[in-house]
Each structure stands twice: as C-alpha cells, then as structure tokens.
Amino acid sequence: MSIIQIIAVALFIYLGSIGSIVGNTIGWYTLGRPLVAAFMVGLIIGDVQTAMLVGIPLQIMYMGNVTPGGAVAWDLSYATYIGAAGALVFGKGLEAAETIGLAVVFPGIGGLVGQMVWNLSYALNLPLNRIASRYAQEGETRKMYIPNLVLGQLIGFACRFIPAVILLSSMTAASAQGDFASMIPGWLTTLLGTFGGMMAALGMGIILSFLLKKQWQICIFLLGFVLVTYFSLNTMAVAVIAALLAVIYYVYQIEQKEGQI
C-alpha cells in the first residue's frame, strides 16, 4: 500500500466510527459496516472484486452481532477495515478461500487496537465535560461547540487515525519483505482456506439462532436450501415461492380464526 492509500483507509476508519464528523447514520451505520468497509478498501487499493469476496462473509458473520447492555466485544469499524486491508495486502497469490481466511486474522488485530483506542478516547474526553460545564456556568453558550464539536472530533480523529496509519504501515512493511504466501506453512494455508469457507455458514447460523423462535421454523429454512441446491432456483424464484406460501398461510390463519367465532 502507498502512503496515500494508507491515509485514505485510516481516514475511513475514523469516518466509520461512532460520533464521527459525518454522523452515525452515514458513519457507524453505513461506512462502519463490514461490506461497505470492504468495498471502500477495494476502491482505495484497486481490487474491488477480491475486497467484496472478503467483505461478504464478514458482513454475514457480523449481521448477528449484538451488543447486550451496550457491551462491545471490539471495534467493528476498526476490525473490518484492517481485516479487509490486511487480506488484500497479504492475500496476493492465494486462493479466494485462503484470502477470506486471512480476513479472520486481521480483524482480531484491528479490533484489539480499536478497543484500546476507544477506551483511550473515552478517557481523553472526560476533561471536555469540565470545559463545557464552565462555559455553561458562565453563560457562554456560543462557545459550547468548542468542547462538543472541535475538541471532541480532534480527539476522536487522533485516537483512530494515528494508530491506524501506524498499523497499516507496519502491515505494508511486513508484506514488502517477501511473498507472504511462501512465508506461511502449508498447514496454515489449508487452515485459513477451510476456516474462510466456514465463515458464511457460521454467520448464517448466528442469524438463524435469532430468527428461529420455534423448532419447526427450521423447515422453512431447509425448504429454501433444497430449492436453491437441488432445484437450482435463483433467489428471486425462491422469494416469490416464499411470498406465495406466506399469503396462503395468512389466509388460512384468518379463515381458522373466523371459523372459531
């Protein structure tokens, strides 16, 4: 990666965070999503096709990600941007499944760094409350934007952008030392490829665990699986069949309730 590419990826790591200058709707809920992150990294590095192969299973895997009680395991935006960039930088010469497998390793690194800088930004933002409180006591309402907008954004930008540049630069330097594909043993390459192929299934399992409230509802999922796998129907055809079955089920339920009245 060139220095321009490193700066661009690091900038999006900041923009995709909670409370960035573009707001949560555009930032955390759009730019911070794994599929969008992979797409942006692909545009910056110049390999959108491979980036999307990495981003799709990451998106599926984290669609079932929840934050109970506000507890966050790691910084999702940091993890996915670093994961996608690392997979593209080190995945040259590897098979698609092996590249996806690499995307499992780097999000752990990025997520850990993101979690640390997130806690650091919390600590650095504490003095801003005192500044805002002093302005409020003095009636200086026109200056409230200084701690809330200017200083808060500067802290958020510094805590995310600077570590991201350092981490991405280290990854680029490590990849420039030689062919990464020849630096790792064959068993690890096989492991990465196998695990990369399992990511979509893992993510789908997490989603189903939230969607399926009753055991018999697994039959609906298996019906769609059979239609796609054994009858070679595309997604649109399966969606039409599902809609028809939903209408029939709805009408049947209405008639059953009317018959009981």
DOVO-629098 format. One record per residue (C-alpha): residue in one letter; x, y, z. Coordinates in Angstrom, 3 decimals. Layout:
// DOVO-629098
+------+----------+----------+----------+
| rest |        x |        y |        z |
+------+----------+----------+----------+
|    A |        X |        Y |        Z |
...
+------+----------+----------+----------+
//
This chain:
// DOVO-629098
+------+----------+----------+----------+
| rest |        x |        y |        z |
+------+----------+----------+----------+
|    M |    0.000 |    0.000 |    0.000 |
|    S |    1.201 |    3.505 |   -0.796 |
|    I |    1.168 |    6.266 |    1.783 |
|    I |   -1.868 |    7.816 |    0.063 |
|    Q |   -3.763 |    4.524 |    0.302 |
|    I |   -2.786 |    4.128 |    3.963 |
|    I |   -4.015 |    7.640 |    4.771 |
|    A |   -7.270 |    7.062 |    2.860 |
|    V |   -8.043 |    3.774 |    4.664 |
|    A |   -7.157 |    5.333 |    8.034 |
|    L |   -9.447 |    8.267 |    7.258 |
|    F |  -12.371 |    5.930 |    6.605 |
|    I |  -11.611 |    4.101 |    9.858 |
|    Y |  -12.283 |    7.416 |   11.579 |
|    L |  -15.335 |    8.298 |    9.450 |
|    G |  -16.884 |    4.891 |   10.113 |
|    S |  -16.748 |    5.304 |   13.887 |
|    I |  -19.460 |    6.283 |   16.347 |
|    G |  -19.725 |   10.059 |   16.626 |
|    S |  -17.524 |   10.917 |   13.653 |
|    I |  -17.915 |   14.220 |   11.828 |
|    V |  -20.319 |   12.697 |    9.249 |
|    G |  -22.732 |   11.461 |   11.935 |
|    N |  -23.758 |    7.975 |   12.999 |
|    T |  -26.151 |    7.341 |   10.085 |
|    I |  -23.504 |    7.877 |    7.426 |
|    G |  -20.590 |    6.866 |    9.638 |
|    W |  -21.177 |    3.975 |   12.040 |
|    Y |  -24.316 |    2.566 |   10.400 |
|    T |  -23.058 |    2.880 |    6.805 |
|    L |  -19.296 |    3.339 |    6.425 |
|    G |  -18.718 |    1.226 |    9.529 |
|    R |  -20.462 |   -1.882 |    8.145 |
|    P |  -18.145 |   -4.715 |    7.009 |
|    L |  -19.458 |   -4.934 |    3.436 |
|    V |  -19.221 |   -1.168 |    2.888 |
|    A |  -15.805 |   -1.114 |    4.562 |
|    A |  -14.514 |   -3.861 |    2.272 |
|    F |  -15.897 |   -2.032 |   -0.773 |
|    M |  -14.185 |    1.228 |    0.210 |
|    V |  -10.896 |   -0.579 |    0.870 |
|    G |  -11.208 |   -2.289 |   -2.517 |
|    L |  -11.712 |    1.062 |   -4.246 |
|    I |   -8.703 |    2.554 |   -2.482 |
|    I |   -6.353 |   -0.382 |   -3.093 |
|    G |   -7.723 |   -1.104 |   -6.565 |
|    D |   -9.073 |   -4.636 |   -6.108 |
|    V |  -12.822 |   -4.362 |   -5.556 |
|    Q |  -13.548 |   -7.937 |   -6.628 |
|    T |  -11.305 |   -9.530 |   -4.004 |
|    A |  -12.427 |   -6.977 |   -1.421 |
|    M |  -16.062 |   -7.957 |   -1.909 |
|    L |  -15.166 |  -11.642 |   -1.585 |
|    V |  -13.700 |  -10.717 |    1.791 |
|    G |  -16.480 |   -8.334 |    2.799 |
|    I |  -19.478 |  -10.573 |    2.089 |
|    P |  -18.637 |  -13.326 |    4.612 |
|    L |  -17.551 |  -10.689 |    7.152 |
|    Q |  -20.886 |   -8.931 |    6.727 |
|    I |  -22.804 |  -12.202 |    7.094 |
|    M |  -20.770 |  -13.133 |   10.142 |
|    Y |  -21.460 |   -9.832 |   11.920 |
|    M |  -25.122 |   -9.453 |   10.909 |
|    G |  -25.951 |  -11.408 |   14.045 |
|    N |  -23.613 |   -9.310 |   16.172 |
|    V |  -25.417 |   -7.784 |   19.156 |
|    T |  -24.275 |   -5.505 |   21.973 |
|    P |  -26.161 |   -6.613 |   25.108 |
|    G |  -26.202 |   -3.861 |   27.689 |
|    G |  -24.007 |   -1.731 |   25.446 |
|    A |  -21.091 |   -4.186 |   25.803 |
|    V |  -18.941 |   -4.201 |   22.662 |
|    A |  -16.504 |   -7.068 |   22.138 |
|    W |  -14.333 |   -4.967 |   19.827 |
|    D |  -14.465 |   -2.003 |   17.487 |
|    L |  -16.290 |   -3.340 |   14.427 |
|    S |  -15.281 |   -0.498 |   12.104 |
|    Y |  -11.612 |   -0.755 |   13.050 |
|    A |  -11.666 |   -4.538 |   12.787 |
|    T |  -13.270 |   -4.753 |    9.346 |
|    Y |  -11.226 |   -2.022 |    7.665 |
|    I |   -7.984 |   -3.502 |    8.988 |
|    G |   -9.223 |   -7.010 |    8.160 |
|    A |  -10.100 |   -6.161 |    4.571 |
|    A |   -6.880 |   -4.190 |    4.013 |
|    G |   -4.742 |   -6.940 |    5.553 |
|    A |   -6.419 |   -9.635 |    3.457 |
|    L |   -5.804 |   -7.674 |    0.245 |
|    V |   -2.196 |   -6.808 |    1.111 |
|    F |   -1.182 |  -10.299 |    2.249 |
|    G |   -3.617 |  -12.288 |    0.099 |
|    K |   -1.845 |  -11.785 |   -3.220 |
|    G |   -1.164 |  -15.143 |   -4.813 |
|    L |   -3.528 |  -17.035 |   -2.502 |
|    E |   -6.798 |  -18.723 |   -3.328 |
|    A |  -10.061 |  -16.867 |   -2.620 |
|    A |  -10.942 |  -19.018 |    0.410 |
|    E |   -7.439 |  -18.539 |    1.836 |
|    T |   -7.725 |  -14.775 |    1.367 |
|    I |  -11.051 |  -14.849 |    3.214 |
|    G |   -9.345 |  -16.864 |    5.928 |
|    L |   -6.736 |  -14.135 |    6.304 |
|    A |   -9.589 |  -11.701 |    6.849 |
|    V |  -10.349 |  -13.631 |   10.039 |
|    V |   -6.864 |  -12.981 |   11.443 |
|    F |   -6.526 |   -9.249 |   10.815 |
|    P |   -9.911 |   -8.175 |   12.263 |
|    G |   -8.712 |   -9.606 |   15.572 |
|    I |   -5.651 |   -7.368 |   15.434 |
|    G |   -7.598 |   -4.323 |   14.288 |
|    G |  -10.411 |   -4.970 |   16.757 |
|    L |   -7.978 |   -5.178 |   19.653 |
|    V |   -6.284 |   -1.913 |   18.676 |
|    G |   -9.673 |   -0.294 |   18.118 |
|    Q |  -10.876 |   -1.365 |   21.535 |
|    M |   -7.811 |    0.151 |   23.210 |
|    V |   -8.053 |    3.476 |   21.369 |
|    W |  -11.798 |    3.571 |   22.064 |
|    N |  -11.118 |    3.392 |   25.810 |
|    L |   -8.360 |    5.981 |   25.393 |
|    S |  -10.718 |    8.375 |   23.609 |
|    Y |  -13.231 |    7.960 |   26.445 |
|    A |  -10.565 |    8.944 |   28.971 |
|    L |   -9.384 |   11.922 |   26.921 |
|    N |  -12.951 |   13.194 |   26.522 |
|    L |  -13.520 |   13.437 |   30.280 |
|    P |  -11.879 |   16.884 |   30.668 |
|    L |  -14.155 |   18.220 |   27.926 |
|    N |  -17.108 |   17.892 |   30.300 |
|    R |  -15.449 |   20.368 |   32.670 |
|    I |  -14.817 |   22.817 |   29.839 |
|    A |  -18.439 |   22.567 |   28.701 |
|    S |  -19.640 |   22.941 |   32.294 |
|    R |  -17.550 |   26.100 |   32.766 |
|    Y |  -18.971 |   27.630 |   29.585 |
|    A |  -22.490 |   26.771 |   30.754 |
|    Q |  -21.941 |   28.364 |   34.163 |
|    E |  -20.540 |   31.499 |   32.554 |
|    G |  -23.417 |   31.654 |   30.076 |
|    E |  -21.053 |   31.363 |   27.121 |
|    T |  -23.438 |   29.266 |   25.024 |
|    R |  -21.789 |   30.341 |   21.770 |
|    K |  -18.584 |   28.587 |   22.849 |
|    M |  -20.242 |   25.229 |   23.585 |
|    Y |  -19.280 |   23.979 |   20.123 |
|    I |  -15.604 |   24.062 |   21.120 |
|    P |  -15.647 |   21.097 |   23.542 |
|    N |  -18.549 |   19.319 |   21.852 |
|    L |  -17.503 |   19.592 |   18.226 |
|    V |  -13.953 |   20.856 |   17.767 |
|    L |  -12.081 |   19.205 |   20.645 |
|    G |  -14.240 |   16.063 |   20.649 |
|    Q |  -13.690 |   15.457 |   16.939 |
|    L |   -9.965 |   16.175 |   17.211 |
|    I |   -9.629 |   13.572 |   19.967 |
|    G |  -11.708 |   11.036 |   18.041 |
|    F |   -9.728 |   11.644 |   14.854 |
|    A |   -6.339 |   11.392 |   16.565 |
|    C |   -7.240 |    8.236 |   18.502 |
|    R |   -8.385 |    6.399 |   15.391 |
|    F |   -6.372 |    7.880 |   12.518 |
|    I |   -2.877 |    7.830 |   14.017 |
|    P |   -2.919 |    4.196 |   15.300 |
|    A |   -4.499 |    3.100 |   12.005 |
|    V |   -1.697 |    4.714 |    9.984 |
|    I |    0.916 |    3.025 |   12.177 |
|    L |   -0.785 |   -0.374 |   11.943 |
|    L |   -1.347 |   -0.182 |    8.170 |
|    S |    2.235 |    1.000 |    7.628 |
|    S |    3.531 |   -1.946 |    9.654 |
|    M |    1.417 |   -4.343 |    7.599 |
|    T |    2.694 |   -2.828 |    4.359 |
|    A |    6.321 |   -3.040 |    5.513 |
|    A |    5.866 |   -6.676 |    6.538 |
|    S |    4.331 |   -7.592 |    3.185 |
|    A |    7.143 |   -5.851 |    1.306 |
|    Q |    9.766 |   -8.140 |    2.877 |
|    G |    8.727 |  -11.073 |    0.724 |
|    D |    5.923 |  -13.211 |   -0.681 |
|    F |    3.621 |  -13.849 |    2.245 |
|    A |    2.210 |  -16.944 |    0.581 |
|    S |    5.630 |  -18.612 |    0.802 |
|    M |    6.278 |  -17.370 |    4.335 |
|    I |    3.497 |  -19.372 |    5.944 |
|    P |    3.443 |  -23.182 |    6.248 |
|    G |    1.145 |  -25.261 |    4.084 |
|    W |   -0.977 |  -26.455 |    7.002 |
|    L |   -1.746 |  -22.844 |    7.974 |
|    T |   -2.741 |  -22.028 |    4.395 |
|    T |   -5.096 |  -25.014 |    4.400 |
|    L |   -6.491 |  -23.957 |    7.779 |
|    L |   -7.120 |  -20.413 |    6.572 |
|    G |   -8.851 |  -21.665 |    3.443 |
|    T |  -11.045 |  -24.082 |    5.379 |
|    F |  -11.997 |  -21.574 |    8.039 |
|    G |  -12.631 |  -18.909 |    5.423 |
|    G |  -15.118 |  -21.211 |    3.714 |
|    M |  -16.888 |  -21.776 |    7.044 |
|    M |  -17.385 |  -18.086 |    7.833 |
|    A |  -20.588 |  -17.705 |    5.809 |
|    A |  -22.085 |  -20.796 |    7.446 |
|    L |  -21.084 |  -19.519 |   10.891 |
|    G |  -22.656 |  -16.131 |   10.263 |
|    M |  -25.838 |  -17.699 |    8.893 |
|    G |  -26.046 |  -19.921 |   11.966 |
|    I |  -25.808 |  -16.859 |   14.230 |
|    I |  -28.593 |  -15.144 |   12.286 |
|    L |  -30.836 |  -18.228 |   12.394 |
|    S |  -30.359 |  -18.509 |   16.151 |
|    F |  -32.056 |  -15.098 |   16.457 |
|    L |  -34.718 |  -15.585 |   13.764 |
|    L |  -35.942 |  -19.099 |   14.551 |
|    K |  -38.153 |  -18.877 |   17.613 |
|    K |  -39.665 |  -22.366 |   17.284 |
|    Q |  -38.045 |  -25.621 |   16.183 |
|    W |  -40.465 |  -26.273 |   13.311 |
|    Q |  -39.410 |  -22.992 |   11.663 |
|    I |  -36.159 |  -24.676 |   10.618 |
|    C |  -38.262 |  -26.419 |    7.947 |
|    I |  -38.742 |  -23.050 |    6.211 |
|    F |  -35.006 |  -22.536 |    6.006 |
|    L |  -34.420 |  -26.105 |    4.799 |
|    L |  -37.109 |  -25.672 |    2.129 |
|    G |  -35.279 |  -22.671 |    0.709 |
|    F |  -31.988 |  -24.560 |    0.892 |
|    V |  -33.465 |  -27.507 |   -1.055 |
|    L |  -34.986 |  -25.216 |   -3.708 |
|    V |  -31.648 |  -23.486 |   -4.317 |
|    T |  -29.354 |  -26.514 |   -4.030 |
|    Y |  -31.317 |  -29.332 |   -5.649 |
|    F |  -33.748 |  -27.457 |   -7.907 |
|    S |  -31.228 |  -24.767 |   -8.957 |
|    L |  -33.681 |  -21.905 |   -8.414 |
|    N |  -32.335 |  -18.390 |   -8.089 |
|    T |  -33.012 |  -16.061 |   -5.177 |
|    M |  -35.890 |  -14.269 |   -6.932 |
|    A |  -37.729 |  -17.524 |   -7.630 |
|    V |  -37.358 |  -18.656 |   -4.023 |
|    A |  -38.560 |  -15.240 |   -2.808 |
|    V |  -41.690 |  -15.494 |   -4.997 |
|    I |  -42.428 |  -19.003 |   -3.681 |
|    A |  -41.934 |  -17.776 |   -0.115 |
|    A |  -44.306 |  -14.852 |   -0.715 |
|    L |  -46.989 |  -17.186 |   -2.110 |
|    L |  -46.650 |  -19.550 |    0.841 |
|    A |  -46.880 |  -16.589 |    3.223 |
|    V |  -50.119 |  -15.422 |    1.591 |
|    I |  -51.601 |  -18.938 |    1.752 |
|    Y |  -50.600 |  -19.275 |    5.409 |
|    Y |  -52.043 |  -15.852 |    6.235 |
|    V |  -55.386 |  -16.606 |    4.545 |
|    Y |  -55.533 |  -19.991 |    6.268 |
|    Q |  -54.962 |  -18.394 |    9.677 |
|    I |  -57.689 |  -15.783 |    9.028 |
|    E |  -60.186 |  -18.455 |    7.999 |
|    Q |  -59.326 |  -20.525 |   11.053 |
|    K |  -59.984 |  -17.577 |   13.360 |
|    E |  -63.254 |  -16.705 |   11.592 |
|    G |  -64.416 |  -20.299 |   11.943 |
|    Q |  -63.844 |  -20.171 |   15.698 |
|    I |  -66.021 |  -17.070 |   16.141 |
+------+----------+----------+----------+
//
